[in-house]
Amino acid sequence: MKRATFTFAVPLFFIPTATARAATEGSSDHLLDPAVLIGVATMLVLAKIGGELFERMRQSSVLGELVAGIVLGNLVIIGFNGAESLKTNATIAALAELGVIILLFEVGLESDLKEMVEVGLSSLIVAVLGVITPFFLGWMVSAYFSPDAPTLVHIFLGAILCATSVGITARVFKDLGKLNTREARIILGAAVIDDVLGLLILAIVAGAIRAAATGGALSMIEVAFIALKSLGFLVGSIVIGHFLMPRVLRGAGRLESRGVLLTLAISFCLALAWAAAKVGLAPIVGAFAAGLILDEVHYKPPDGRTERDLHDLLQPVSTVLVPIFFVLMGLKVDLRLFTRVEILSFAFVLTLAAIVGKQMCALGVTERGLNRLAIGLGMIPRGEVGLIFAGIGATLILPSAEGVSGPVITSAVFGAVVIMVIITTLITPLALKWALGRKSSRKREG
């Protein structure tokens, strides 16, 4: 039955472009362009098809959604222009941004601060090395391939390489029954710290770029202020939310209407995202903080009804909104750029820097007897956070040395980042299974 649904759904996109355009021309009564409706429907269907195919290959569904967007966005190569308007549509961009906020909210919910503290020093050193080394390698790669670009462009590309998407790694450990091992806990703890450090770097670099775009420059005092403001926002939000939200949810537990927990959770997420934007930070910082806070909070419904997990309640929302972001990122990849040798070379060296940079994490393990190689390999995948950073960079404008303004992340660089994300996500499961199997074989031989 599922296969029949997919077969029926695929042609939907190829039917309506002219129809939607005619409907738009024939009526001005709609506040929403009807072409957006069929565009979003197409993006969702293709995202699910792509996700299904990649999951059957035991890969992340995110890759399938990205590839679906790449295929859809590059149909122009064979003369089909129906998807071109989706790349710049403001409504779809807004839906994608909501998807990013929900995604970072989920990342926060899945991050366990207690576990991070429990694994302690090893996670901290692993995370710091896993941020510093890729950051400078990314800076160097960008400076080598684009020597005339502003320094802030190189710094931003370095920031993109800092992130770690630990979902792939966690699934491999789970499949092998090793999710509770010390190595897995160190990686999961380090990934939380990575996310926090990455968001701090993003706030500082984005602030510097905005200052440069207006002809100014950030002093070291201003840089320190942005860093302290970001850290203060995260810590303050978590502390206040830790005391406030349990009381709010206890009061909400008396309400008998449906969907109370989900409504309050999303409202809280959006409110913190708004607060982050108001203090000059990216909204995703607030969404991440909201997830960290609500990860510890429990909601007890009235009348003895079964307690529902927030992750499960949020699933339908994220299932609809998050794929729009990944398909839109794929739509913006122009495969025609990769006919140029220098772009392919840049993508290859950037991917190599992303992989090698995370291997320094193995040096941060302070305990004896642990599989250092597995920890280094487990930190490789970049996934959603790297794409979010690249998407933000594509919206930031910076003047060049000649005075010509352009995006910090150009279409060529964006395509190279997407290739890096895909490759690092694909190779991690295979490399990690090999490293864990290698350790087990040695133990048996011993």
C-alpha positions as CSV (number, residue, x, y, z in Angstrom):
1,M,0.0,0.0,0.0
2,K,2.9,2.4,0.8
3,R,4.5,1.8,-2.6
4,A,1.2,2.6,-4.3
5,T,0.9,5.8,-2.4
6,F,4.4,6.9,-3.4
7,T,3.9,6.0,-7.1
8,F,0.7,8.2,-7.1
9,A,2.3,11.1,-5.3
10,V,5.4,11.6,-7.4
11,P,3.7,12.8,-10.5
12,L,1.8,15.5,-8.5
13,F,4.6,18.0,-8.9
14,F,4.7,17.7,-12.7
15,I,0.9,18.4,-13.1
16,P,0.2,21.7,-11.5
17,T,2.8,24.3,-12.3
18,A,0.9,25.8,-15.2
19,T,-2.4,25.3,-13.4
20,A,-1.2,27.0,-10.2
21,R,0.2,29.9,-12.3
22,A,-3.1,30.2,-14.1
23,A,-5.0,30.2,-10.9
24,T,-2.7,32.9,-9.5
25,E,-3.1,35.1,-12.6
26,G,-6.9,34.5,-12.6
27,S,-7.6,35.4,-9.0
28,S,-6.1,38.0,-6.6
29,D,-8.4,36.9,-3.7
30,H,-5.9,34.6,-2.1
31,L,-3.5,36.0,0.5
32,L,-1.4,32.9,-0.1
33,D,-0.1,32.1,-3.5
34,P,-1.7,28.8,-4.5
35,A,1.7,27.8,-6.0
36,V,3.1,27.7,-2.5
37,L,0.5,25.1,-1.5
38,I,1.4,22.7,-4.2
39,G,5.1,23.5,-3.7
40,V,5.0,22.6,0.0
41,A,3.0,19.5,-0.8
42,T,5.6,18.4,-3.4
43,M,8.5,19.2,-1.0
44,L,6.9,17.1,1.7
45,V,6.1,14.1,-0.5
46,L,9.6,14.1,-2.1
47,A,11.2,14.5,1.3
48,K,9.4,11.4,2.6
49,I,10.3,9.4,-0.5
50,G,13.9,10.4,-0.2
51,G,13.9,9.7,3.6
52,E,12.3,6.3,3.1
53,L,14.9,5.3,0.5
54,F,17.8,6.3,2.6
55,E,16.4,4.7,5.8
56,R,16.1,1.4,3.9
57,M,19.8,1.8,3.2
58,R,20.3,2.3,6.9
59,Q,21.3,5.9,6.4
60,S,19.8,9.1,7.9
61,S,16.5,10.3,6.5
62,V,18.0,13.8,6.5
63,L,20.2,12.8,3.6
64,G,17.2,11.6,1.7
65,E,15.5,14.9,2.2
66,L,18.6,16.8,1.1
67,V,19.0,14.7,-2.0
68,A,15.3,15.1,-2.8
69,G,15.9,18.9,-2.7
70,I,19.0,18.7,-4.8
71,V,17.2,16.6,-7.5
72,L,14.2,18.9,-7.5
73,G,16.3,22.1,-7.7
74,N,18.4,20.8,-10.5
75,L,15.5,19.8,-12.8
76,V,16.2,23.1,-14.5
77,I,19.2,21.4,-16.2
78,I,16.8,19.3,-18.3
79,G,14.5,22.3,-18.9
80,F,12.0,22.1,-16.1
81,N,11.7,25.4,-14.3
82,G,8.7,24.6,-12.0
83,A,10.8,24.5,-8.8
84,E,12.7,27.8,-9.4
85,S,10.2,30.0,-7.6
86,L,10.4,27.8,-4.5
87,K,14.0,28.7,-3.9
88,T,13.2,32.4,-3.1
89,N,9.6,32.2,-1.9
90,A,9.2,34.1,1.4
91,T,6.5,31.9,2.7
92,I,8.5,28.7,2.2
93,A,11.5,30.4,3.7
94,A,9.4,31.3,6.8
95,L,8.2,27.7,7.1
96,A,11.8,26.4,6.8
97,E,12.9,28.8,9.6
98,L,10.1,27.5,11.8
99,G,11.3,24.0,11.0
100,V,14.9,25.0,12.1
101,I,13.5,26.4,15.4
102,I,11.6,23.1,16.0
103,L,14.7,21.1,15.0
104,L,16.9,22.9,17.5
105,F,14.2,22.5,20.1
106,E,14.3,18.8,19.5
107,V,18.1,18.8,19.7
108,G,17.8,20.5,23.1
109,L,15.3,18.0,24.3
110,E,17.6,15.1,23.3
111,S,20.6,16.7,25.1
112,D,21.1,15.4,28.6
113,L,22.9,18.0,30.8
114,K,23.2,15.6,33.7
115,E,24.9,13.1,31.4
116,M,27.3,15.8,30.2
117,V,28.3,16.7,33.7
118,E,28.6,13.0,34.7
119,V,31.2,12.2,32.0
120,G,32.9,15.4,33.0
121,L,36.5,16.3,32.0
122,S,36.8,13.8,29.0
123,S,33.7,15.2,27.3
124,L,34.8,18.8,27.9
125,I,38.3,18.2,26.4
126,V,36.9,16.1,23.5
127,A,34.4,18.9,22.7
128,V,36.9,21.7,22.9
129,L,39.4,19.9,20.7
130,G,36.6,19.0,18.3
131,V,35.7,22.7,18.0
132,I,39.1,24.4,17.9
133,T,40.8,22.1,15.3
134,P,38.1,22.0,12.7
135,F,37.6,25.8,13.1
136,F,41.2,26.6,12.2
137,L,41.3,23.9,9.5
138,G,38.1,25.4,7.9
139,W,39.6,28.9,8.1
140,M,42.8,27.7,6.4
141,V,41.0,25.8,3.6
142,S,38.8,28.9,2.9
143,A,41.8,31.2,2.9
144,Y,43.7,28.9,0.5
145,F,40.8,28.6,-2.1
146,S,39.5,32.2,-1.7
147,P,42.5,34.3,-0.8
148,D,40.7,37.5,-1.9
149,A,37.6,37.0,0.3
150,P,37.3,38.9,3.6
151,T,38.7,37.3,6.7
152,L,35.3,37.0,8.2
153,V,34.2,34.7,5.4
154,H,37.1,32.3,6.3
155,I,36.1,32.5,10.0
156,F,32.5,31.7,9.2
157,L,33.4,28.7,7.2
158,G,35.6,27.5,10.1
159,A,32.6,27.9,12.4
160,I,30.5,25.7,10.1
161,L,33.0,22.8,10.6
162,C,32.7,23.1,14.5
163,A,29.3,21.4,14.8
164,T,28.7,17.7,15.5
165,S,25.5,15.9,14.6
166,V,25.5,13.1,17.0
167,G,22.2,11.4,16.0
168,I,23.9,9.1,13.4
169,T,26.5,8.1,16.0
170,A,23.9,7.4,18.7
171,R,22.0,5.2,16.3
172,V,25.1,3.1,15.4
173,F,25.9,2.6,19.2
174,K,22.2,1.7,19.8
175,D,22.1,-0.8,16.9
176,L,25.3,-2.5,18.3
177,G,23.9,-2.5,21.8
178,K,26.6,-0.2,23.1
179,L,24.7,3.0,23.8
180,N,25.5,2.8,27.5
181,T,29.2,2.3,27.0
182,R,31.6,5.0,28.3
183,E,32.6,5.9,24.7
184,A,29.0,6.6,23.7
185,R,28.4,8.7,26.8
186,I,31.5,10.8,26.2
187,I,30.5,11.4,22.6
188,L,26.9,12.3,23.6
189,G,28.2,14.7,26.3
190,A,30.8,16.3,24.0
191,A,28.1,16.8,21.3
192,V,26.0,18.9,23.8
193,I,29.1,21.0,24.6
194,D,29.9,21.2,20.8
195,D,26.4,22.6,20.1
196,V,26.8,25.2,22.9
197,L,30.2,26.3,21.7
198,G,29.1,26.3,18.1
199,L,26.2,28.6,18.9
200,L,28.5,30.9,20.8
201,I,30.9,31.1,17.9
202,L,28.0,31.7,15.5
203,A,26.8,34.6,17.7
204,I,30.2,36.2,17.7
205,V,31.0,35.8,14.0
206,A,27.5,36.9,12.9
207,G,27.8,40.0,15.1
208,A,31.2,40.8,13.6
209,I,29.8,40.4,10.1
210,R,26.8,42.7,10.8
211,A,29.2,45.3,12.2
212,A,31.4,45.0,9.1
213,A,28.4,45.3,6.8
214,T,27.7,48.7,8.3
215,G,31.3,49.9,8.0
216,G,32.3,49.2,11.6
217,A,34.4,46.6,13.3
218,L,34.1,44.7,16.6
219,S,36.7,45.4,19.3
220,M,37.8,42.6,21.6
221,I,35.6,44.1,24.3
222,E,32.6,43.8,22.1
223,V,33.5,40.3,21.1
224,A,33.8,39.4,24.8
225,F,30.4,41.1,25.4
226,I,28.7,39.0,22.7
227,A,30.2,35.8,24.1
228,L,29.1,36.7,27.6
229,K,25.7,37.7,26.4
230,S,25.2,34.4,24.6
231,L,26.4,32.4,27.5
232,G,24.4,34.5,30.0
233,F,21.3,34.0,27.9
234,L,21.7,30.2,27.8
235,V,22.5,29.9,31.5
236,G,19.9,32.4,32.6
237,S,17.2,30.8,30.5
238,I,18.0,27.4,31.9
239,V,18.1,28.6,35.5
240,I,14.9,30.6,35.3
241,G,13.1,27.9,33.2
242,H,14.2,25.2,35.7
243,F,12.2,26.9,38.4
244,L,9.4,28.4,36.4
245,M,8.3,25.7,34.0
246,P,7.5,23.0,36.5
247,R,5.1,25.4,38.3
248,V,3.5,26.4,34.9
249,L,3.0,22.7,33.9
250,R,1.6,21.8,37.3
251,G,-1.0,24.5,36.9
252,A,-1.6,23.4,33.3
253,G,-2.1,19.8,34.6
254,R,-5.5,21.0,35.9
255,L,-6.7,21.8,32.4
256,E,-8.7,19.2,30.6
257,S,-8.5,20.4,27.0
258,R,-6.4,18.4,24.6
259,G,-2.9,19.3,23.5
260,V,-2.0,21.4,26.6
261,L,1.6,20.1,26.9
262,L,2.4,20.5,23.2
263,T,0.9,24.0,23.0
264,L,2.8,25.2,26.1
265,A,6.0,23.6,24.9
266,I,6.0,25.1,21.4
267,S,4.9,28.5,22.8
268,F,7.8,28.4,25.3
269,C,10.2,27.5,22.5
270,L,9.0,30.3,20.3
271,A,9.0,32.8,23.2
272,L,12.7,32.0,23.9
273,A,13.6,32.1,20.2
274,W,12.0,35.6,20.2
275,A,13.9,36.6,23.3
276,A,17.2,35.4,21.7
277,A,16.5,37.5,18.6
278,K,15.7,40.5,20.8
279,V,19.1,40.4,22.5
280,G,20.9,40.1,19.2
281,L,21.3,36.3,19.0
282,A,20.1,33.7,16.5
283,P,16.6,32.5,17.3
284,I,17.9,28.9,17.3
285,V,19.9,29.7,20.5
286,G,16.6,30.3,22.3
287,A,15.0,27.2,20.8
288,F,18.0,25.1,21.9
289,A,17.8,26.6,25.4
290,A,14.0,25.8,25.6
291,G,14.7,22.1,24.7
292,L,17.4,21.9,27.4
293,I,14.9,23.3,30.0
294,L,11.9,21.1,29.1
295,D,14.1,17.9,28.9
296,E,13.9,17.8,32.7
297,V,10.2,18.8,33.1
298,H,7.3,16.4,33.4
299,Y,3.6,17.1,32.8
300,K,1.0,15.1,34.6
301,P,-2.5,15.2,32.9
302,P,-5.6,15.4,35.0
303,D,-8.0,12.5,35.9
304,G,-5.2,9.9,36.0
305,R,-4.6,10.0,32.2
306,T,-1.4,8.5,30.9
307,E,1.6,10.9,30.9
308,R,2.8,11.6,27.4
309,D,6.4,12.1,26.4
310,L,7.0,15.5,24.8
311,H,9.2,14.0,22.1
312,D,6.3,11.9,20.9
313,L,3.9,14.8,21.0
314,L,6.3,17.0,19.0
315,Q,6.9,14.4,16.3
316,P,3.9,15.3,14.0
317,V,5.0,19.0,14.1
318,S,8.6,18.3,13.3
319,T,7.6,15.7,10.7
320,V,5.9,18.4,8.7
321,L,8.1,21.5,9.3
322,V,11.7,20.1,9.5
323,P,11.8,18.4,6.1
324,I,10.9,21.7,4.4
325,F,14.2,23.2,5.7
326,F,16.3,20.3,4.4
327,V,14.6,20.2,1.0
328,L,15.0,24.0,0.7
329,M,18.7,23.6,1.5
330,G,19.0,20.9,-1.2
331,L,17.1,23.2,-3.6
332,K,19.8,25.8,-3.3
333,V,22.6,23.5,-4.4
334,D,23.4,24.1,-8.1
335,L,25.0,21.0,-9.5
336,R,26.2,22.9,-12.6
337,L,28.9,24.6,-10.3
338,F,30.5,21.2,-9.8
339,T,31.6,21.0,-13.4
340,R,34.4,23.4,-12.3
341,V,37.5,21.5,-11.0
342,E,38.3,24.2,-8.4
343,I,34.8,23.8,-6.8
344,L,35.2,20.0,-6.7
345,S,38.6,20.4,-5.2
346,F,37.3,22.8,-2.6
347,A,34.5,20.4,-1.6
348,F,37.0,17.5,-1.3
349,V,39.5,19.4,0.8
350,L,36.8,20.9,3.0
351,T,35.4,17.4,3.7
352,L,38.9,16.1,4.4
353,A,39.4,19.0,6.9
354,A,36.0,18.2,8.5
355,I,37.0,14.6,9.0
356,V,40.6,15.1,10.1
357,G,39.7,18.0,12.5
358,K,37.4,15.8,14.5
359,Q,40.1,13.1,14.9
360,M,41.9,15.4,17.4
361,C,39.0,14.6,19.7
362,A,40.7,11.2,20.4
363,L,43.5,13.1,22.2
364,G,41.1,14.5,24.7
365,V,40.1,11.2,26.2
366,T,41.7,11.2,29.7
367,E,40.7,7.7,30.7
368,R,42.6,4.5,30.0
369,G,41.2,1.5,28.2
370,L,38.7,3.4,26.0
371,N,38.3,3.2,22.2
372,R,39.8,6.5,21.3
373,L,39.5,5.8,17.5
374,A,35.7,5.2,17.9
375,I,35.3,8.5,19.8
376,G,37.1,10.4,17.1
377,L,35.1,8.8,14.3
378,G,31.9,9.3,16.3
379,M,32.4,13.0,16.3
380,I,32.6,13.3,12.4
381,P,29.1,13.8,11.2
382,R,28.0,17.4,10.7
383,G,24.3,17.0,9.7
384,E,21.7,19.5,10.5
385,V,23.7,22.0,12.6
386,G,26.3,22.6,9.9
387,L,23.5,23.1,7.3
388,I,21.8,25.6,9.6
389,F,25.0,27.6,10.0
390,A,25.5,27.6,6.2
391,G,21.9,28.7,5.7
392,I,22.4,31.6,8.1
393,G,25.7,32.5,6.3
394,A,23.8,32.6,3.0
395,T,21.6,35.4,4.4
396,L,24.4,37.5,5.9
397,I,25.8,40.2,3.5
398,L,29.4,41.4,3.6
399,P,31.3,43.9,1.4
400,S,34.4,42.7,-0.4
401,A,37.7,44.5,-0.7
402,E,36.4,46.1,-3.9
403,G,33.3,47.4,-2.0
404,V,30.9,45.0,-3.7
405,S,28.4,43.4,-1.3
406,G,27.6,39.7,-1.4
407,P,26.5,36.8,0.8
408,V,29.1,35.4,3.2
409,I,28.3,31.9,2.0
410,T,28.1,31.9,-1.8
411,S,26.2,29.3,-3.9
412,A,29.5,27.5,-4.7
413,V,30.6,27.4,-1.0
414,F,27.1,26.4,0.0
415,G,27.2,23.5,-2.4
416,A,30.6,22.4,-1.1
417,V,29.2,22.5,2.5
418,V,26.2,20.3,1.5
419,I,28.6,17.8,-0.1
420,M,30.7,17.8,3.1
421,V,27.6,17.2,5.2
422,I,26.5,14.3,3.0
423,I,29.9,12.6,2.9
424,T,30.6,12.9,6.7
425,T,27.1,11.6,7.5
426,L,27.5,8.6,5.1
427,I,30.9,7.4,6.2
428,T,30.4,7.6,9.9
429,P,28.2,4.5,10.4
430,L,30.6,2.3,8.4
431,A,33.8,3.8,10.0
432,L,32.3,3.6,13.5
433,K,31.2,0.0,13.1
434,W,34.7,-1.0,11.9
435,A,36.3,0.8,14.9
436,L,34.1,-0.8,17.4
437,G,34.4,-4.3,15.8
438,R,38.2,-3.9,15.7
439,K,38.3,-3.3,19.4
440,S,36.0,-6.3,20.1
441,S,38.2,-8.6,17.9
442,R,41.3,-7.6,19.8
443,K,39.6,-8.4,23.2
444,R,38.6,-11.8,21.9
445,E,42.1,-12.5,20.6
446,G,43.5,-11.4,24.0
